[in-house]
Amino acid sequence: MASDVRIGVYVCHCGGNISNVVRIPEVLKVIGSVDGVVLVKDNEHVCSDAGQREISEDIKRYNLNRVIIAACSPKFHGPTFMKLLEDSGLNPYLFEMVNIREQCSWVHSNDPNGATRKAIDQIMAAIGKVKLNEPLEAREVKVGNRVMVIGAGIAGIQAALDLADSGCKVYLIEREPTIGGRMAQLSYTFPTDDCSLCILSPKMAAVYNHPNITLLTYSEVEDVNGSVGDFHVKVKVKPRYVDMGKCVACGICISKCPASAPDEFNYGLRTRRAIYVPHEMAVPYKYLIDPKSCLYLTKGICRVCERVCPQKAINFDDKEEILDIVVDAIIVATGYEPFDATKLKQYGYGIYKNVIIAPQLERMVMPVGPTGGKVIRLSDGQLARKIAFIHCVGSRDEQIGRPGCSRVCCMYTIKQAMTLKRQDVTRDITLFYIDIRAYGKGFEEYYMRAQDLGVKFVRGKVSEVIEDPVSGRLIVRAEDTLTGRFIEDEFDLVVLSVGLVPSRGIEDLAKKLKLNIGPDGFLLEAHPKYRPVDTLREGVFICGCVQGPKDIADTVAQASAAAGRTLRLISQGRILIEPIKAYV
């Protein structure tokens, strides 16, 4: 430790976030008497331009050679103050930042005495450490322009195209046989009622044909090692049992295949063959064989597809392949899953055939969907004339651990109701809601248009849905909280507006990438306001619904933001690596 240590300590009020709890004058008095501390000050906002100028001037005026900032998290403004020291002629590693906001005032807001004592103890510890700090130099390393995007829904597609158009080499990984994600399953998009695939399909084709994008479908990330500029990723490519180079998607194999399975793309509303293509607009438009339903792969019999294929594209010897890919940065865009409505028995999903979830209705209204665009009762195939929608199924419900709003459910429910009204204006449509959250651009007007079309809105939570054993119609019981009346009414079909939950496997992927998961189960960003697409692992970014529920517009904006943040990191061809290592 140098004998001539001269430490300046600055305590931030943080606009009252700290000073409303921690007694700063008491902190200044105690810290000012510590050996080696030659200057102690407080400031309303140390991070402001005026606050930074003051520190820079003090470094020169008082010949400071160590600086301590007691304020918010070093993850927030630590780099700001390190750059300030460097610009002021002081080595940036002769600095310590003490978090007395998150770790004192916020968590001990009901105990000012304890918070003040703890703040003093933390600053004292930082003084002891900064006395031992030595000047260090960051190491410069070269980086390339290779980026891996995990997930090929609309978020992953947009990020990949932005990067590829900027000259980056992109590896786009998708675990499903086709790209497009959940957006490919939608009918229309609110509030403009555009055809979903009319927006998405050209982007899917652009990804498939882009010279800078290597597309790996039916693939999953197995392991991730390394760091920014040198990530080593193992990718498992699952066997399709169909040679994609030979397959021309003629359809002969499908017409002869005797085995069937529930159609996942259509949420089980119809079946598909064991050899199949996910949907009419799939990219790549190549067949694959489902090993769980194929008679040969499960029982060792059949192989009819192999015999009838004119291209000789069937390959039952196809094996899983592990690829080792080195990239400089990673973007995670693995999306969401619809809430499993079978967890809420009171609504009857999985019990009564005529209770469906909103994603199933999306497929029903599609002209090329499983019902040819007709909204029917699954029990008898009859057209549904009177339909109830139940909002917030799997959202805003603390009892099931999903207290948050999924943000899109109100609007997609209104969209579906309007779609049904446009098909047949005489349909009787009722929406049971807790609150209508029409927060976005054009959303309130969209909500009003639904009312003008005759869609009925009942403010009240549904208590249960039961089936009349005689008529087979569904009885919905609820309370209208605006009138105080109890409602019991019969419907042909009940649609559950399910919320958005984290995609399956996200916890496992987070462990591989060493990322944090928030209390809602979605990946946690570095900071919700100023670093919403960054993570605390340098070189790894997130976008879309993997970070939390959002609509398509916000998803696309965030995807482009993630691409921009990635380009900012790698575009200079070099980055600085912290000269700090942990030893155990």
C-alpha positions in Angstrom: 0.0 0.0 0.0 1.3 3.4 -0.9 2.1 5.6 2.1 0.8 8.8 0.5 -2.7 7.5 -0.1 -5.1 10.5 -0.6 -8.7 9.3 -0.8 -11.7 11.3 -1.9 -15.1 10.0 -0.8 -18.4 11.1 -2.5 -21.8 10.2 -1.1 -24.8 10.6 -3.4 -28.3 11.5 -2.4 -29.7 9.9 -5.5 -32.6 12.3 -5.7 -33.8 11.2 -2.2 -33.5 7.5 -2.9 -30.6 7.3 -0.5 -30.8 10.5 1.6 -34.5 9.9 2.6 -33.3 6.9 4.6 -29.5 7.1 5.2 -28.5 10.0 7.4 -25.8 11.4 5.1 -24.4 14.1 7.5 -23.7 11.3 10.0 -21.9 9.3 7.3 -19.8 12.2 6.2 -18.7 12.9 9.9 -17.6 9.4 10.5 -15.9 8.8 7.2 -14.1 12.2 7.3 -12.1 11.1 10.3 -10.7 8.0 8.7 -6.9 7.9 8.1 -6.1 8.4 4.4 -9.4 10.2 3.6 -8.5 13.8 2.7 -11.9 14.8 1.2 -15.5 13.7 1.8 -18.5 15.3 0.1 -22.1 14.7 -0.7 -24.0 15.6 -3.8 -27.6 15.4 -4.9 -26.6 13.6 -8.1 -23.0 12.5 -8.3 -23.5 11.0 -11.7 -24.7 14.3 -13.2 -22.5 16.4 -15.4 -22.0 18.9 -12.6 -21.3 16.1 -10.1 -18.7 14.6 -12.4 -17.1 18.0 -13.1 -16.7 18.5 -9.3 -14.9 15.2 -8.9 -12.6 15.9 -11.8 -11.7 19.3 -10.4 -11.2 17.8 -6.9 -8.8 15.2 -8.2 -6.5 17.9 -9.4 -7.1 20.4 -6.6 -6.6 18.0 -3.7 -4.1 15.7 -5.5 -6.4 12.7 -5.0 -5.0 9.3 -5.9 -8.0 7.2 -4.8 -11.7 7.8 -5.3 -14.7 6.2 -3.6 -18.3 6.8 -4.8 -21.1 5.7 -2.4 -24.2 5.7 -4.5 -26.1 3.1 -6.6 -24.9 -0.2 -8.1 -21.5 -0.3 -9.8 -23.2 -2.3 -12.5 -25.2 0.9 -13.3 -22.7 3.8 -13.2 -19.4 2.1 -12.4 -18.1 2.4 -16.0 -19.1 6.1 -15.9 -16.9 6.9 -13.0 -14.0 4.8 -14.2 -14.0 6.8 -17.4 -14.1 10.0 -15.4 -11.0 9.0 -13.5 -9.2 8.1 -16.7 -10.1 11.4 -18.3 -8.9 13.2 -15.1 -5.5 11.5 -15.3 -6.1 8.9 -12.6 -5.9 5.1 -13.2 -9.5 3.9 -13.3 -8.7 0.9 -11.1 -7.8 3.1 -8.1 -11.5 3.4 -7.6 -14.2 1.7 -5.6 -18.0 2.1 -5.8 -20.2 1.3 -2.8 -23.8 0.4 -3.4 -25.7 2.1 -0.6 -28.9 2.4 -2.5 -30.0 -1.2 -3.4 -28.0 -2.6 -0.4 -28.9 0.0 2.2 -31.7 2.6 1.6 -34.0 0.4 -0.5 -33.8 -2.8 1.6 -33.7 -1.1 5.0 -36.2 1.8 4.3 -38.0 1.1 7.6 -34.7 1.2 9.6 -32.8 4.5 9.0 -30.5 3.8 11.9 -29.5 0.4 10.6 -29.2 1.6 7.0 -26.9 4.5 8.2 -24.7 2.1 10.2 -24.5 -0.3 7.2 -23.6 2.4 4.8 -20.8 3.5 7.1 -19.5 -0.1 7.3 -19.6 -0.6 3.6 -17.7 2.7 2.9 -15.2 1.7 5.6 -14.6 -1.6 3.9 -14.2 0.1 0.5 -11.6 2.5 2.1 -9.6 -0.5 3.3 -9.8 -2.1 -0.2 -9.0 1.0 -2.2 -5.8 1.5 -0.2 -4.6 -1.8 -1.5 -5.6 -1.2 -5.1 -2.9 -1.0 -7.7 -2.9 0.7 -11.1 -4.0 -1.8 -13.8 -4.4 -1.7 -17.6 -7.3 -3.2 -19.5 -6.3 -5.8 -22.2 -7.3 -5.2 -25.8 -8.4 -8.2 -27.8 -9.6 -8.6 -31.3 -13.1 -9.5 -32.1 -14.8 -10.6 -35.4 -18.3 -10.2 -36.7 -19.7 -13.7 -36.0 -23.0 -13.6 -34.1 -25.3 -16.5 -33.0 -29.0 -15.8 -32.7 -30.8 -18.4 -30.6 -34.5 -18.6 -31.6 -36.0 -17.8 -35.0 -39.3 -16.3 -34.2 -40.0 -12.7 -35.3 -37.5 -11.4 -32.8 -34.7 -13.7 -33.9 -35.5 -13.2 -37.5 -35.4 -9.4 -37.2 -32.1 -9.4 -35.2 -30.5 -11.8 -37.7 -31.5 -9.8 -40.7 -30.3 -6.5 -39.2 -26.9 -8.1 -38.4 -26.6 -9.9 -41.7 -27.5 -6.7 -43.6 -24.7 -5.0 -41.7 -22.1 -7.5 -42.9 -22.1 -9.9 -39.9 -21.8 -13.6 -40.2 -25.0 -14.9 -38.4 -25.8 -18.4 -37.2 -29.5 -18.6 -36.6 -30.5 -21.5 -34.4 -34.1 -22.8 -34.2 -35.2 -25.9 -32.3 -38.4 -26.4 -34.3 -38.3 -27.8 -37.9 -39.4 -24.3 -39.3 -38.7 -20.7 -38.5 -41.4 -18.1 -37.8 -42.2 -18.9 -34.2 -45.6 -18.0 -32.6 -46.2 -15.2 -35.1 -46.6 -17.8 -37.9 -49.6 -19.3 -36.0 -51.5 -16.0 -35.8 -54.3 -14.9 -38.1 -54.2 -11.1 -38.0 -52.2 -8.6 -36.0 -53.7 -5.8 -33.9 -54.4 -2.9 -34.1 -54.0 -2.8 -37.9 -55.5 -6.2 -38.7 -52.7 -7.0 -41.1 -52.4 -10.6 -42.2 -49.7 -12.0 -39.9 -48.0 -14.2 -42.5 -48.1 -11.3 -45.0 -45.7 -9.5 -42.7 -43.7 -12.5 -41.6 -43.3 -14.7 -44.7 -41.1 -12.3 -46.7 -38.8 -12.1 -43.7 -38.6 -15.8 -43.4 -37.7 -16.1 -47.0 -35.1 -13.3 -46.6 -33.4 -15.3 -43.8 -33.4 -18.5 -45.8 -31.8 -16.8 -48.8 -29.4 -14.4 -47.1 -25.7 -15.2 -47.9 -24.6 -14.0 -44.5 -27.0 -16.3 -42.5 -26.4 -19.9 -41.7 -29.8 -21.3 -40.7 -29.9 -24.4 -38.4 -33.4 -25.6 -37.8 -34.4 -28.6 -35.6 -31.3 -27.7 -33.6 -30.6 -26.8 -30.0 -27.8 -25.2 -28.0 -26.1 -27.9 -25.9 -23.2 -26.0 -24.3 -21.6 -22.6 -24.2 -18.1 -21.7 -23.1 -15.7 -18.8 -23.5 -16.4 -15.1 -23.4 -17.1 -12.1 -25.6 -15.2 -12.4 -28.8 -14.6 -16.1 -28.3 -17.8 -18.0 -27.4 -17.6 -21.7 -28.2 -21.1 -23.1 -28.7 -22.0 -26.7 -29.2 -25.2 -27.1 -31.3 -27.1 -30.4 -31.5 -28.7 -30.9 -34.9 -31.5 -33.5 -34.6 -32.0 -36.0 -37.4 -34.8 -35.2 -39.8 -34.5 -38.6 -41.5 -35.0 -36.8 -44.8 -32.2 -35.5 -46.9 -32.9 -31.8 -47.3 -30.8 -31.6 -50.4 -32.9 -34.2 -52.2 -36.4 -33.5 -50.8 -38.6 -31.5 -53.3 -41.7 -31.6 -51.0 -43.7 -33.4 -53.7 -46.1 -34.9 -51.0 -46.1 -38.5 -52.2 -44.7 -39.7 -48.9 -47.4 -37.9 -46.9 -50.2 -39.4 -49.0 -48.9 -43.0 -48.3 -47.8 -42.6 -44.6 -50.2 -44.7 -42.4 -49.1 -43.2 -39.1 -50.5 -40.0 -37.5 -50.0 -37.7 -34.5 -51.5 -34.5 -33.1 -50.6 -31.5 -35.2 -48.6 -29.3 -32.8 -48.7 -26.3 -35.1 -52.5 -26.3 -35.0 -52.6 -27.0 -31.2 -54.0 -30.5 -31.7 -57.1 -29.4 -33.6 -56.2 -32.0 -36.3 -53.7 -34.7 -36.9 -50.7 -34.8 -39.2 -48.7 -37.7 -40.6 -45.5 -39.1 -39.1 -43.7 -37.6 -42.1 -44.8 -34.0 -42.4 -44.0 -30.4 -43.0 -45.2 -28.1 -40.2 -47.4 -25.8 -42.2 -48.0 -24.4 -45.7 -45.5 -21.5 -45.3 -42.8 -23.4 -43.5 -39.1 -22.4 -44.0 -37.4 -24.6 -44.9 -40.2 -26.2 -46.8 -38.8 -29.7 -46.4 -40.3 -32.8 -44.9 -39.1 -34.5 -41.7 -40.0 -37.7 -39.9 -41.3 -37.6 -36.3 -39.4 -40.3 -34.5 -42.1 -40.6 -31.8 -44.9 -41.5 -34.2 -43.1 -43.2 -37.1 -43.9 -46.9 -37.2 -40.4 -47.9 -38.4 -38.6 -45.8 -35.8 -40.9 -46.9 -33.0 -41.7 -50.5 -34.0 -39.3 -51.4 -36.8 -42.1 -51.8 -39.4 -43.4 -49.9 -42.5 -40.7 -47.8 -44.3 -43.4 -47.1 -47.0 -42.2 -43.5 -47.4 -38.7 -44.8 -48.3 -40.2 -47.1 -51.0 -42.4 -44.4 -52.6 -40.0 -41.4 -52.5 -39.0 -40.7 -56.1 -36.0 -38.6 -55.0 -34.6 -41.3 -52.6 -34.6 -38.6 -49.9 -35.6 -40.8 -47.0 -32.6 -41.7 -44.7 -33.4 -43.8 -41.7 -29.7 -43.9 -40.9 -29.6 -40.2 -40.2 -27.9 -39.4 -36.9 -27.8 -36.6 -34.4 -24.9 -34.2 -35.2 -22.9 -31.9 -32.8 -21.5 -28.7 -34.3 -18.8 -26.6 -32.7 -19.4 -23.0 -33.6 -17.2 -20.1 -32.5 -18.9 -16.7 -32.4 -18.1 -13.2 -31.0 -21.5 -12.4 -29.5 -24.9 -14.1 -28.8 -28.5 -12.9 -29.0 -31.2 -14.9 -27.2 -34.7 -14.7 -28.7 -36.4 -17.9 -27.7 -39.8 -16.4 -27.1 -42.7 -17.6 -25.0 -45.3 -20.4 -24.4 -49.0 -20.0 -24.0 -50.1 -20.6 -20.4 -51.2 -24.2 -19.7 -54.9 -23.6 -19.0 -55.4 -27.2 -17.7 -53.9 -25.8 -14.4 -57.1 -23.8 -13.8 -59.8 -26.5 -13.5 -62.6 -24.1 -12.9 -62.6 -23.1 -16.5 -63.0 -26.6 -17.8 -60.2 -26.7 -20.4 -59.2 -30.3 -21.1 -62.5 -31.4 -19.5 -65.1 -29.9 -21.9 -64.4 -30.1 -25.6 -66.0 -26.7 -26.3 -63.6 -24.8 -24.0 -60.6 -23.9 -26.1 -57.6 -21.5 -25.7 -57.2 -18.4 -27.8 -54.2 -19.8 -29.8 -56.6 -22.6 -31.0 -59.1 -20.0 -32.1 -56.3 -18.2 -34.1 -55.9 -21.4 -36.1 -59.6 -21.9 -36.5 -60.2 -18.6 -38.2 -57.5 -19.1 -40.8 -58.9 -20.1 -44.2 -56.1 -22.8 -44.5 -56.5 -23.8 -40.8 -57.8 -27.0 -39.4 -61.5 -26.1 -39.7 -61.2 -24.2 -43.0 -61.8 -20.8 -41.3 -65.0 -21.9 -39.5 -65.3 -21.4 -35.8 -67.0 -24.6 -34.6 -67.9 -26.5 -31.4 -65.4 -29.3 -31.2 -68.0 -31.6 -29.6 -70.2 -31.8 -32.7 -68.7 -29.7 -35.5 -71.6 -27.2 -35.4 -70.9 -23.5 -36.0 -70.5 -21.6 -32.7 -73.0 -18.7 -32.6 -72.7 -17.5 -29.0 -69.1 -17.2 -27.7 -67.6 -16.1 -24.4 -64.0 -15.0 -23.9 -62.4 -15.1 -20.5 -59.5 -12.7 -20.0 -56.4 -13.1 -17.8 -56.2 -16.9 -17.8 -52.8 -17.4 -16.4 -52.1 -13.7 -15.8 -52.7 -11.3 -12.8 -53.3 -14.4 -10.6 -51.1 -14.6 -7.5 -52.6 -17.9 -6.5 -50.9 -19.6 -9.4 -47.7 -17.6 -9.2 -48.4 -15.4 -12.2 -49.2 -12.0 -10.7 -48.1 -9.9 -13.7 -50.0 -8.8 -16.8 -49.1 -10.5 -20.1 -49.7 -7.2 -21.9 -51.1 -8.6 -25.2 -54.1 -10.6 -24.0 -56.7 -7.8 -23.9 -55.9 -6.7 -27.4 -55.6 -10.1 -29.0 -58.9 -11.0 -27.4 -60.5 -7.8 -28.8 -59.0 -8.7 -32.2 -60.4 -12.2 -32.1 -63.9 -10.9 -31.1 -63.8 -8.4 -34.0 -62.7 -11.1 -36.4 -65.7 -13.2 -35.4 -68.0 -10.3 -35.8 -66.7 -9.5 -39.3 -67.3 -13.1 -40.3 -70.9 -12.9 -39.0 -72.2 -9.7 -37.4 -75.1 -11.6 -35.8 -72.8 -13.6 -33.6 -73.3 -13.0 -29.9 -69.8 -12.2 -28.4 -69.2 -11.5 -24.7 -65.8 -10.7 -23.1 -65.4 -11.2 -19.4 -62.5 -9.0 -18.3 -60.8 -7.7 -15.1 -59.5 -4.4 -16.7 -59.0 -3.5 -20.3 -55.4 -2.5 -20.8 -55.4 -0.7 -24.1 -52.0 1.0 -23.5 -50.4 1.2 -27.0 -50.7 3.3 -30.1 -54.1 3.0 -31.6 -55.2 0.5 -29.0 -57.9 2.6 -27.3 -59.5 3.3 -30.7 -59.3 -0.4 -31.5 -61.2 -1.1 -28.3 -63.9 1.4 -29.2 -64.3 -0.1 -32.7 -65.0 -3.5 -31.0 -67.8 -1.9 -29.0 -69.2 -0.2 -32.1 -69.4 -3.7 -33.7 -71.5 -4.9 -30.9 -69.0 -6.9 -28.9 -70.2 -7.0 -25.2 -67.8 -6.3 -22.4 -68.6 -7.5 -18.8 -66.2 -6.4 -16.1 -65.9 -9.3 -13.7 -63.9 -12.5 -13.1 -65.5 -15.8 -14.1 -65.9 -18.1 -11.1 -66.5 -21.3 -13.1 -67.5 -22.9 -16.4 -69.6 -26.0 -16.4 -71.3 -28.0 -19.1 -75.1 -28.6 -19.3 -75.4 -32.4 -19.4 -78.5 -32.2 -21.5 -77.8 -29.5 -24.1 -74.0 -29.8 -24.0 -73.8 -26.0 -23.9 -71.4 -24.3 -21.5 -72.7 -22.3 -18.5 -70.5 -19.4 -17.5 -70.9 -18.0 -13.9 -69.5 -14.6 -13.1 -70.1 -11.4 -11.3 -70.5 -8.1 -13.1 -68.6 -5.8 -10.8 -70.0 -2.6 -12.4 -73.6 -3.5 -11.7 -73.1 -5.8 -8.7 -75.2 -8.5 -10.5 -74.4 -12.2 -10.6 -74.4 -13.6 -14.2 -75.1 -17.1 -15.3 -75.4 -17.5 -19.1 -75.1 -20.3 -21.7 -72.6 -20.3 -24.6 -71.7 -22.5 -27.5 -68.0 -22.0 -27.1 -65.8 -20.6 -24.4 -62.4 -19.1 -25.3 -59.7 -18.7 -22.7 -57.4 -15.7 -23.3 -54.2 -17.3 -21.9 -51.2 -15.4 -20.8 -47.6 -15.6 -21.9 -45.2 -17.7 -19.9 -41.4 -18.4 -20.4 -40.6 -20.9 -23.1 -39.9 -24.4 -22.2 -36.2 -25.1 -21.4 -35.4 -21.5 -20.6 -33.9 -22.4 -17.2 -31.6 -24.9 -18.8 -30.5 -22.4 -21.5 -30.0 -19.7 -18.9 -27.6 -22.0 -17.0 -25.6 -22.8 -20.2 -25.3 -19.0 -20.9 -24.8 -18.0 -17.3 -27.8 -15.6 -17.4 -30.1 -14.5 -14.6 -33.8 -15.3 -14.5 -36.2 -12.8 -13.0 -39.0 -13.6 -10.5 -41.4 -14.0 -13.4 -39.3 -16.7 -15.0 -38.2 -14.6 -18.0 -34.6 -13.8 -18.6 -33.4 -10.8 -16.7 -32.0 -7.7 -18.4 -29.0 -5.8 -17.1 -31.2 -2.8 -16.3 -34.9 -2.3 -17.3 -34.5 1.3 -18.4 -31.1 2.0 -19.8 -29.9 -1.5 -20.7 -33.1 -3.4 -21.6 -31.5 -5.8 -24.1 -28.2 -6.3 -22.4 -27.4 -9.0 -19.9 -24.9 -9.0 -17.1 -22.7 -11.3 -19.2 -20.8 -9.2 -21.7 -21.5 -10.2 -25.3 -24.9 -11.8 -24.6 -28.0 -9.9 -25.4 -31.8 -10.7 -25.2 -34.8 -9.5 -27.1 -38.5 -10.2 -27.6 -40.6 -12.3 -25.2 -37.7 -14.1 -23.7 -37.3 -10.9 -21.7 -41.0 -10.6 -20.9 -44.4 -10.4 -22.6 -44.7 -7.9 -25.4 -46.5 -7.4 -28.7 -45.0 -7.7 -32.1 -44.2 -4.1 -32.6 -42.2 -3.9 -29.3 -40.6 -7.3 -30.1 -39.3 -6.1 -33.5 -38.1 -2.8 -31.9 -36.3 -4.7 -29.2 -34.8 -7.1 -31.7 -33.3 -4.3 -33.7 -32.0 -2.8 -30.5 -30.3 -6.0 -29.6 -28.7 -6.1 -33.1 -27.6 -2.5 -32.6 -26.1 -3.2 -29.2 -24.3 -6.2 -30.7 -22.9 -4.1 -33.6 -21.8 -1.4 -31.1 -19.7 -4.1 -29.3 -18.1 -5.8 -32.2 -18.0 -3.2 -35.0 -14.6 -1.7 -33.9 -12.9 -5.0 -34.3 -11.5 -4.9 -30.8 -12.7 -4.7 -27.2 -11.2 -4.1 -23.8 -11.1 -6.9 -21.3 -11.1 -6.2 -17.6 -7.7 -7.0 -16.0 -9.4 -8.5 -13.0 -9.5 -12.2 -12.4 -11.1 -14.3 -9.6 -8.9 -16.9 -7.8 -10.3 -19.6 -5.7 
